[in-house]
Amino acid sequence: HTTSGELGALKLMREVHARKDIQEQLVVRFEREIEAVGALRQANIVGYLASGTYQDQPYLVMEYVDGGKTLKELVYDRAVQDGSFSLSEAGQLLDQLLDALEHAHDHEQVVVHRDLKPENLVVCESEPGVLRLKVLDYGLAKFVAEDSETSIAMGTPCYMAPEQIAKVGNGPWTDLYAVGVICFELLTLQRPFSGEIPEILRNKQDRQFDVCSVLDPADYPDFVLSFFRTALAVDTSERFQTVASFRAGLAAVLTGLEETVIAGEMGVLDDLIDTSELSILRSERRRWLAERAAIEAQMQALTDERAALAEQVRTGKRRRTV
């Protein structure tokens, strides 16, 4: 960035849609992201550097997160290596995500993200076991001070709240619902909602559907199941209303899980990833490891050969000296 001297990430709106009304909505969405990111200054929200237009297309320059991966990419990487997240790491990520939301929700206009998902969370591992998270993409952000309704159901099916489907009643609790889904996935390594999109949307609005049905009750204390049911309740009035209330509930869950067999490395991440895709990724990793091992073996052979030649030269010199 020429003014601040910081390295930035450029986001240029290049979508062009034949339908004028849809194109206008895309422009409004992009401009809303510029407004939202510009209004929020917090360590766990990607920073705003500049914005403007280039050849009649709006652009946004954001903080560049060096060495970062999205949470989705990090899950894939660890799954391919048969790794997981420790309870401590999951707690770090969720705590920082809540810090970002607390800042956005406490803003004078109450900024609601409305599209929180692993793809919109960038994670850096500064050192083993220490993770730093930043929230990206405020393109669907809503300024609740203006209104809580929307004309179009927007969001990502697995993470969007029931009120987003109904297109009314959006608020801080809408973001906390998405955090509840992410929390469910990180702490149980299961998806609370699965299947085709129509089934997912139907279950999200069904008050009889138990989000904990994929879990074995014998593996989790009742208070953990109760936390998830509250976090993912259909009715907003039954859900956590503020970051503070969600954080208090989560703290109790993390403390409780530390005293169970679920603590530490909590298991494999396979159930969070498409099986066929995971199989391909693991196959590619095995091939890559085999190739690396072959190259290392060749390099070692060359090193041994060079050492042998050097020894022959030294031996020859000693003989000539004698």
Secondary structure, DSSP 8 states (H G I E B T S, - for coil): -TTT---EEEEE-----SSHHHHHHHHHHHHHHHHHHHH---TTB--EEEEEEETTEEEEEEE--TT-EEHHHHHHHHHHTT---BHHHHHHHHHHHHHHHHHHHTSTT-EE-S---GGGEEEEEEETTEEEEEE---TT-EETTT-S--SS--S-TTT--HHHHHT---SHHHHHHHHHHHHHHHHHSS-SS-SSHHHHHHHHT-TT--GGGGS-GGGS-HHHHHHHHHHT-SSGGGS--SHHHHHHHHHHHHHHHTTSTTSSB----GGGS-HHHHHHHHHHHHHHHHHHHHHHHHHHHHHHHHHHHHHHHHHHHHHHH-
